[in-house]
Amino acid sequence: MNKKLLGSIVVIIGLGAGSLWSYQLNNKLPKTDHTHHHMNSEMDHSNHESQQQMNSSNMNKTVMTTMVLPEQSRMQLDKSILVYFKIQKALSKDDLSSAIENSNKIDSILMAKDDPNLTGHTKTTWEKDKTSISNTLKSIRISKNISEARVSFEKLSLNIELFILHFGGPKEQHVTKYHCPMVDNNRGASWLQNSEGTQNPYYGSQMFRCGGKVKEL
């Protein structure tokens, strides 16, 4: 074979191999960078999800934390909430006189002398909750008719629910939150029960079963 021809073939093969190597190298670099970026993105996303789960867990712990009451206060709270259920049942049966009578009973229970073992933030919260409940009970007692009592009962239900969230519900009692969507021209209102099955205190015999269970407290 002609030496010039052989030399030309070697040069062509060499140039082709160099071009191929250069092409592979150039195409590998972006791919490697993209994979590294993708891995970092997945790690960042995983860390973000882990942080969200930790935050959610901490929030749940905060929400579920209740203050521990000394024995005398615990008895006052349990008794007052059990009487609240009597008010709820009375209004569901259109019985205004019984609702007023039991409003007086709660006030007597809560306004008794405080336990000397109540201290700090627990005492402050206890006194604030008691005052709110007492003011609402007064509104029920001076109601001229059952409609007015029912308006005040909605406020009482909110106060009692907060009381339970702060200190826990009565021992060996299941407290369930119910809601009626039709109260006050479909604005809706809630209440608490310690029995199964809707007993609507806002409509009584007119719509005794209107509404449903929302959650357990």
CYANA upper distance limits for C-alpha pairs under 8 A (distance plus 0.5 A):
  1 MET  CA      5 LEU  CA      7.68
  1 MET  CA      6 LEU  CA      7.26
  2 ASN  CA      6 LEU  CA      6.73
  3 LYS  CA      7 GLY  CA      6.60
  4 LYS  CA      8 SER  CA      6.76
  5 LEU  CA      9 ILE  CA      6.88
  6 LEU  CA     10 VAL  CA      6.92
  7 GLY  CA     11 VAL  CA      6.80
  8 SER  CA     12 ILE  CA      6.74
  9 ILE  CA     13 ILE  CA      6.69
 10 VAL  CA     14 GLY  CA      6.61
 11 VAL  CA     15 LEU  CA      6.67
 12 ILE  CA     16 GLY  CA      6.68
 13 ILE  CA     17 ALA  CA      6.72
 14 GLY  CA     18 GLY  CA      6.69
 15 LEU  CA     19 SER  CA      6.68
 16 GLY  CA     20 LEU  CA      6.74
 17 ALA  CA     21 TRP  CA      6.70
 18 GLY  CA     22 SER  CA      6.62
 19 SER  CA     23 TYR  CA      6.62
 20 LEU  CA     24 GLN  CA      6.74
 21 TRP  CA     25 LEU  CA      6.65
 22 SER  CA     26 ASN  CA      6.64
 23 TYR  CA     27 ASN  CA      6.69
 24 GLN  CA     28 LYS  CA      6.59
 25 LEU  CA     29 LEU  CA      6.99
 26 ASN  CA     30 PRO  CA      7.93
 27 ASN  CA     31 LYS  CA      7.25
 28 LYS  CA     32 THR  CA      6.66
 29 LEU  CA     33 ASP  CA      6.80
 30 PRO  CA     34 HIS  CA      6.52
 31 LYS  CA     35 THR  CA      6.75
 32 THR  CA     36 HIS  CA      6.81
 33 ASP  CA     37 HIS  CA      6.68
 34 HIS  CA     38 HIS  CA      6.56
 35 THR  CA     39 MET  CA      6.65
 36 HIS  CA     40 ASN  CA      6.77
 37 HIS  CA     41 SER  CA      6.66
 38 HIS  CA     42 GLU  CA      6.73
 39 MET  CA     43 MET  CA      6.71
 40 ASN  CA     44 ASP  CA      6.59
 41 SER  CA     45 HIS  CA      6.58
 42 GLU  CA     46 SER  CA      6.54
 43 MET  CA     47 ASN  CA      6.60
 44 ASP  CA     48 HIS  CA      6.63
 45 HIS  CA     49 GLU  CA      6.71
 46 SER  CA     50 SER  CA      6.69
 47 ASN  CA     51 GLN  CA      6.67
 48 HIS  CA     52 GLN  CA      6.72
 49 GLU  CA     53 GLN  CA      6.71
 50 SER  CA     54 MET  CA      6.75
 51 GLN  CA     55 ASN  CA      6.67
 52 GLN  CA     56 SER  CA      6.58
 53 GLN  CA     57 SER  CA      6.58
 54 MET  CA     58 ASN  CA      6.69
 55 ASN  CA     59 MET  CA      6.69
 56 SER  CA     60 ASN  CA      6.73
 57 SER  CA     61 LYS  CA      6.78
 58 ASN  CA     62 THR  CA      6.76
 59 MET  CA     63 VAL  CA      6.67
 60 ASN  CA     64 MET  CA      6.55
 61 LYS  CA     65 THR  CA      6.63
 64 MET  CA    165 LEU  CA      8.46
 65 THR  CA    166 HIS  CA      8.47
 66 THR  CA    165 LEU  CA      7.19
 66 THR  CA    166 HIS  CA      5.71
 66 THR  CA    167 PHE  CA      5.60
 66 THR  CA    168 GLY  CA      6.76
 67 MET  CA    122 THR  CA      6.91
 67 MET  CA    166 HIS  CA      6.54
 67 MET  CA    167 PHE  CA      5.57
 67 MET  CA    168 GLY  CA      8.31
 68 VAL  CA    122 THR  CA      8.25
 68 VAL  CA    167 PHE  CA      6.91
 69 LEU  CA     73 SER  CA      6.45
 69 LEU  CA     74 ARG  CA      6.03
 69 LEU  CA    118 LEU  CA      7.72
 69 LEU  CA    122 THR  CA      8.05
 69 LEU  CA    167 PHE  CA      7.51
 70 PRO  CA     74 ARG  CA      6.59
 70 PRO  CA    115 ASP  CA      7.63
 70 PRO  CA    117 ASN  CA      6.74
 70 PRO  CA    118 LEU  CA      7.13
 71 GLU  CA     75 MET  CA      6.78
 72 GLN  CA     76 GLN  CA      6.91
 72 GLN  CA    114 ASP  CA      8.44
 72 GLN  CA    115 ASP  CA      6.31
 73 SER  CA     77 LEU  CA      6.67
 73 SER  CA    114 ASP  CA      7.52
 73 SER  CA    115 ASP  CA      6.52
 74 ARG  CA     78 ASP  CA      6.67
 75 MET  CA     79 LYS  CA      6.59
 76 GLN  CA     80 SER  CA      6.57
 76 GLN  CA    109 ILE  CA      6.49
 76 GLN  CA    110 LEU  CA      6.58
 77 LEU  CA     81 ILE  CA      6.70
 77 LEU  CA    110 LEU  CA      7.89
 77 LEU  CA    170 PRO  CA      7.77
 78 ASP  CA     82 LEU  CA      6.79
 78 ASP  CA    169 GLY  CA      7.48
 78 ASP  CA    170 PRO  CA      5.02
 78 ASP  CA    171 LYS  CA      7.59
 79 LYS  CA     83 VAL  CA      6.84
 79 LYS  CA    106 ILE  CA      8.34
 79 LYS  CA    109 ILE  CA      7.85
 79 LYS  CA    170 PRO  CA      8.29
 80 SER  CA     84 TYR  CA      6.75
 80 SER  CA    105 LYS  CA      8.29
 80 SER  CA    106 ILE  CA      5.48
 80 SER  CA    109 ILE  CA      6.84
 80 SER  CA    110 LEU  CA      7.42
 81 ILE  CA     85 PHE  CA      7.04
 81 ILE  CA    106 ILE  CA      8.44
 81 ILE  CA    160 ILE  CA      7.70
 81 ILE  CA    169 GLY  CA      8.41
 81 ILE  CA    170 PRO  CA      7.60
 82 LEU  CA     86 LYS  CA      7.37
 82 LEU  CA    170 PRO  CA      8.11
 83 VAL  CA     87 ILE  CA      7.11
 83 VAL  CA    102 ASN  CA      6.77
 83 VAL  CA    103 SER  CA      8.41
 83 VAL  CA    105 LYS  CA      7.79
 83 VAL  CA    106 ILE  CA      6.84
 84 TYR  CA     88 GLN  CA      6.85
 84 TYR  CA    102 ASN  CA      7.92
 84 TYR  CA    103 SER  CA      8.15
 84 TYR  CA    106 ILE  CA      7.81
 85 PHE  CA     89 LYS  CA      6.70
 85 PHE  CA    192 LEU  CA      7.91
 85 PHE  CA    193 GLN  CA      6.73
 85 PHE  CA    194 ASN  CA      7.45
 86 LYS  CA     90 ALA  CA      6.53
 86 LYS  CA     99 ALA  CA      7.83
 86 LYS  CA    102 ASN  CA      7.36
 87 ILE  CA     91 LEU  CA      6.72
 87 ILE  CA     98 SER  CA      7.55
 87 ILE  CA     99 ALA  CA      5.10
 87 ILE  CA    100 ILE  CA      8.28
 87 ILE  CA    102 ASN  CA      6.60
 87 ILE  CA    103 SER  CA      7.63
 88 GLN  CA     92 SER  CA      6.77
 88 GLN  CA     99 ALA  CA      8.12
 88 GLN  CA    191 TRP  CA      8.35
 88 GLN  CA    192 LEU  CA      8.26
 88 GLN  CA    193 GLN  CA      7.99
 88 GLN  CA    201 PRO  CA      6.15
 89 LYS  CA     93 LYS  CA      6.86
 89 LYS  CA    199 GLN  CA      7.52
 89 LYS  CA    201 PRO  CA      7.25
 90 ALA  CA     94 ASP  CA      6.76
 90 ALA  CA     95 ASP  CA      5.42
 90 ALA  CA     96 LEU  CA      7.36
 90 ALA  CA     98 SER  CA      6.41
 90 ALA  CA     99 ALA  CA      6.00
 90 ALA  CA    201 PRO  CA      8.08
 91 LEU  CA     95 ASP  CA      5.98
 91 LEU  CA     96 LEU  CA      6.90
 91 LEU  CA     99 ALA  CA      6.94
 91 LEU  CA    146 ILE  CA      8.19
 91 LEU  CA    150 ARG  CA      7.82
 91 LEU  CA    200 ASN  CA      8.43
 91 LEU  CA    201 PRO  CA      5.17
 91 LEU  CA    202 TYR  CA      7.49
 91 LEU  CA    204 GLY  CA      6.79
 92 SER  CA    199 GLN  CA      6.28
 92 SER  CA    200 ASN  CA      5.70
 92 SER  CA    201 PRO  CA      4.34
 92 SER  CA    202 TYR  CA      7.31
 92 SER  CA    203 TYR  CA      7.29
 92 SER  CA    204 GLY  CA      4.52
 92 SER  CA    205 SER  CA      7.37
 92 SER  CA    208 PHE  CA      7.12
 93 LYS  CA    201 PRO  CA      8.00
 93 LYS  CA    204 GLY  CA      5.80
 93 LYS  CA    205 SER  CA      6.77
 94 ASP  CA    146 ILE  CA      7.76
 94 ASP  CA    201 PRO  CA      8.42
 94 ASP  CA    204 GLY  CA      5.99
 94 ASP  CA    205 SER  CA      7.39
 95 ASP  CA     99 ALA  CA      6.98
 95 ASP  CA    146 ILE  CA      8.44
 96 LEU  CA    100 ILE  CA      6.74
 96 LEU  CA    145 ASN  CA      7.93
 96 LEU  CA    146 ILE  CA      6.13
 96 LEU  CA    149 ALA  CA      8.08
 97 SER  CA    101 GLU  CA      6.63
 98 SER  CA    102 ASN  CA      6.64
 99 ALA  CA    103 SER  CA      6.68
 99 ALA  CA    140 ILE  CA      8.36
100 ILE  CA    104 ASN  CA      7.04
100 ILE  CA    140 ILE  CA      6.85
100 ILE  CA    141 ARG  CA      5.58
101 GLU  CA    105 LYS  CA      7.17
101 GLU  CA    141 ARG  CA      8.47
102 ASN  CA    106 ILE  CA      6.89
103 SER  CA    107 ASP  CA      6.92
103 SER  CA    137 LEU  CA      6.05
103 SER  CA    138 LYS  CA      8.26
103 SER  CA    140 ILE  CA      7.60
103 SER  CA    141 ARG  CA      7.21
104 ASN  CA    108 SER  CA      6.78
104 ASN  CA    137 LEU  CA      7.94
104 ASN  CA    141 ARG  CA      7.99
105 LYS  CA    109 ILE  CA      6.77
106 ILE  CA    110 LEU  CA      6.65
107 ASP  CA    111 MET  CA      6.31
107 ASP  CA    134 SER  CA      6.45
107 ASP  CA    137 LEU  CA      7.62
108 SER  CA    112 ALA  CA      6.88
110 LEU  CA    130 LYS  CA      7.13
111 MET  CA    130 LYS  CA      8.32
114 ASP  CA    118 LEU  CA      7.95
118 LEU  CA    122 THR  CA      7.17
118 LEU  CA    123 LYS  CA      5.59
119 THR  CA    123 LYS  CA      5.37
119 THR  CA    124 THR  CA      8.22
120 GLY  CA    124 THR  CA      6.97
121 HIS  CA    125 THR  CA      6.58
122 THR  CA    126 TRP  CA      6.50
123 LYS  CA    127 GLU  CA      6.62
124 THR  CA    128 LYS  CA      6.71
125 THR  CA    129 ASP  CA      6.59
125 THR  CA    166 HIS  CA      8.48
126 TRP  CA    130 LYS  CA      6.61
127 GLU  CA    131 THR  CA      6.67
128 LYS  CA    132 SER  CA      6.91
129 ASP  CA    133 ILE  CA      6.75
129 ASP  CA    159 ASN  CA      7.55
129 ASP  CA    162 LEU  CA      8.27
129 ASP  CA    163 PHE  CA      6.80
130 LYS  CA    134 SER  CA      6.55
131 THR  CA    135 ASN  CA      6.71
132 SER  CA    136 THR  CA      6.92
132 SER  CA    159 ASN  CA      7.23
133 ILE  CA    137 LEU  CA      6.65
133 ILE  CA    156 LEU  CA      6.72
133 ILE  CA    159 ASN  CA      6.42
133 ILE  CA    160 ILE  CA      7.72
134 SER  CA    138 LYS  CA      6.81
135 ASN  CA    139 SER  CA      7.15
136 THR  CA    140 ILE  CA      7.08
136 THR  CA    152 SER  CA      6.77
136 THR  CA    153 PHE  CA      8.17
136 THR  CA    155 LYS  CA      7.15
136 THR  CA    156 LEU  CA      6.24
137 LEU  CA    141 ARG  CA      6.79
137 LEU  CA    152 SER  CA      8.23
137 LEU  CA    156 LEU  CA      7.56
138 LYS  CA    142 ILE  CA      6.85
139 SER  CA    143 SER  CA      6.77
139 SER  CA    149 ALA  CA      7.83
139 SER  CA    152 SER  CA      6.60
140 ILE  CA    148 GLU  CA      7.91
140 ILE  CA    149 ALA  CA      5.32
140 ILE  CA    150 ARG  CA      8.38
140 ILE  CA    152 SER  CA      6.24
140 ILE  CA    153 PHE  CA      7.46
141 ARG  CA    149 ALA  CA      8.24
143 SER  CA    148 GLU  CA      5.93
143 SER  CA    149 ALA  CA      5.87
144 LYS  CA    148 GLU  CA      7.18
144 LYS  CA    149 ALA  CA      8.36
145 ASN  CA    149 ALA  CA      7.06
146 ILE  CA    150 ARG  CA      6.60
147 SER  CA    151 VAL  CA      7.01
148 GLU  CA    152 SER  CA      7.01
149 ALA  CA    153 PHE  CA      6.50
150 ARG  CA    154 GLU  CA      6.95
150 ARG  CA    201 PRO  CA      7.71
150 ARG  CA    202 TYR  CA      6.25
151 VAL  CA    155 LYS  CA      7.68
152 SER  CA    156 LEU  CA      6.82
153 PHE  CA    157 SER  CA      6.56
154 GLU  CA    158 LEU  CA      6.99
154 GLU  CA    189 ALA  CA      7.25
154 GLU  CA    190 SER  CA      7.41
154 GLU  CA    191 TRP  CA      7.35
155 LYS  CA    159 ASN  CA      6.79
156 LEU  CA    160 ILE  CA      6.58
157 SER  CA    161 GLU  CA      6.55
157 SER  CA    190 SER  CA      7.78
157 SER  CA    191 TRP  CA      5.83
157 SER  CA    192 LEU  CA      7.13
158 LEU  CA    162 LEU  CA      6.79
158 LEU  CA    190 SER  CA      8.49
158 LEU  CA    191 TRP  CA      8.09
159 ASN  CA    163 PHE  CA      6.70
160 ILE  CA    164 ILE  CA      6.78
161 GLU  CA    165 LEU  CA      6.74
161 GLU  CA    192 LEU  CA      8.07
162 LEU  CA    166 HIS  CA      6.64
163 PHE  CA    167 PHE  CA      6.65
163 PHE  CA    168 GLY  CA      7.98
164 ILE  CA    168 GLY  CA      4.97
164 ILE  CA    169 GLY  CA      5.52
164 ILE  CA    217 LEU  CA      8.20
165 LEU  CA    169 GLY  CA      8.29
165 LEU  CA    217 LEU  CA      8.18
169 GLY  CA    173 GLN  CA      7.68
169 GLY  CA    174 HIS  CA      8.50
169 GLY  CA    175 VAL  CA      7.50
169 GLY  CA    217 LEU  CA      8.05
173 GLN  CA    194 ASN  CA      7.15
174 HIS  CA    194 ASN  CA      6.03
174 HIS  CA    195 SER  CA      8.17
174 HIS  CA    216 GLU  CA      7.86
174 HIS  CA    217 LEU  CA      8.17
175 VAL  CA    192 LEU  CA      7.09
175 VAL  CA    193 GLN  CA      6.31
175 VAL  CA    194 ASN  CA      5.36
175 VAL  CA    195 SER  CA      8.37
175 VAL  CA    216 GLU  CA      6.49
175 VAL  CA    217 LEU  CA      6.04
176 THR  CA    192 LEU  CA      6.07
176 THR  CA    193 GLN  CA      5.77
176 THR  CA    194 ASN  CA      6.66
176 THR  CA    195 SER  CA      8.24
176 THR  CA    213 LYS  CA      7.49
176 THR  CA    214 VAL  CA      7.94
176 THR  CA    215 LYS  CA      6.39
176 THR  CA    216 GLU  CA      4.97
176 THR  CA    217 LEU  CA      6.39
177 LYS  CA    190 SER  CA      7.37
177 LYS  CA    191 TRP  CA      6.33
177 LYS  CA    192 LEU  CA      5.06
177 LYS  CA    193 GLN  CA      6.93
177 LYS  CA    213 LYS  CA      6.52
177 LYS  CA    214 VAL  CA      5.90
177 LYS  CA    215 LYS  CA      5.89
177 LYS  CA    216 GLU  CA      6.65
177 LYS  CA    217 LEU  CA      7.48
178 TYR  CA    190 SER  CA      5.98
178 TYR  CA    191 TRP  CA      5.91
178 TYR  CA    192 LEU  CA      6.47
178 TYR  CA    193 GLN  CA      7.75
178 TYR  CA    198 THR  CA      7.81
178 TYR  CA    211 GLY  CA      7.34
178 TYR  CA    212 GLY  CA      5.86
178 TYR  CA    213 LYS  CA      4.88
178 TYR  CA    214 VAL  CA      5.72
178 TYR  CA    215 LYS  CA      7.89
179 HIS  CA    188 GLY  CA      7.55
179 HIS  CA    189 ALA  CA      6.24
179 HIS  CA    190 SER  CA      4.65
179 HIS  CA    191 TRP  CA      6.94
179 HIS  CA    211 GLY  CA      5.83
179 HIS  CA    212 GLY  CA      6.12
179 HIS  CA    213 LYS  CA      6.99
179 HIS  CA    214 VAL  CA      6.95
180 CYS  CA    188 GLY  CA      5.97
180 CYS  CA    189 ALA  CA      6.09
180 CYS  CA    190 SER  CA      6.74
180 CYS  CA    200 ASN  CA      8.02
180 CYS  CA    210 CYS  CA      6.63
180 CYS  CA    211 GLY  CA      4.52
180 CYS  CA    212 GLY  CA      7.20
181 PRO  CA    186 ASN  CA      5.99
181 PRO  CA    187 ARG  CA      6.90
181 PRO  CA    188 GLY  CA      4.45
181 PRO  CA    189 ALA  CA      7.03
181 PRO  CA    211 GLY  CA      7.06
182 MET  CA    186 ASN  CA      4.47
182 MET  CA    187 ARG  CA      6.93
182 MET  CA    188 GLY  CA      5.73
182 MET  CA    189 ALA  CA      8.37
183 VAL  CA    187 ARG  CA      6.33
183 VAL  CA    188 GLY  CA      5.01
183 VAL  CA    189 ALA  CA      6.35
183 VAL  CA    202 TYR  CA      7.57
184 ASP  CA    188 GLY  CA      6.94
191 TRP  CA    201 PRO  CA      8.44
197 GLY  CA    209 ARG  CA      8.24
197 GLY  CA    212 GLY  CA      8.38
198 THR  CA    208 PHE  CA      7.69
198 THR  CA    209 ARG  CA      5.61
198 THR  CA    210 CYS  CA      7.43
198 THR  CA    211 GLY  CA      6.99
198 THR  CA    212 GLY  CA      6.45
198 THR  CA    213 LYS  CA      7.92
199 GLN  CA    204 GLY  CA      8.03
199 GLN  CA    208 PHE  CA      6.06
199 GLN  CA    209 ARG  CA      6.34
199 GLN  CA    210 CYS  CA      8.40
200 ASN  CA    204 GLY  CA      6.15
200 ASN  CA    207 MET  CA      7.54
200 ASN  CA    208 PHE  CA      5.47
200 ASN  CA    209 ARG  CA      6.56
200 ASN  CA    210 CYS  CA      6.77
200 ASN  CA    211 GLY  CA      7.62
201 PRO  CA    208 PHE  CA      8.15
203 TYR  CA    207 MET  CA      5.82
203 TYR  CA    208 PHE  CA      6.83
204 GLY  CA    208 PHE  CA      5.42
